Amino acid sequence: MTDAHTLKNAVAARREERGLTQLALAEECGVRRETIVNLERGRYNPSLKLALKICAALGARAEELFWLE
């Protein structure tokens, strides 16, 4: 069984709109900066808990930041 969907995100764009650095977002969410880097580059799929922390930090709903393509 294969999953043909890829998780996409708008974290970088929303983070930049809010004037946050990757480090600031990472600290607010309790993760390392590298986690945010890899997430924004599409190399890391966050847990639901982390995705919701990111949404809260960026003032966005989950469907605004994450979607399947």
Secondary structure, DSSP 4 states (H G I P E B T S, - for coil): ------EEE-HHHHHHHTT--HHHHHHHHTS-HHHHHHHHTTS-PPPHHHHHHHHHHHT--HHHHEEE-
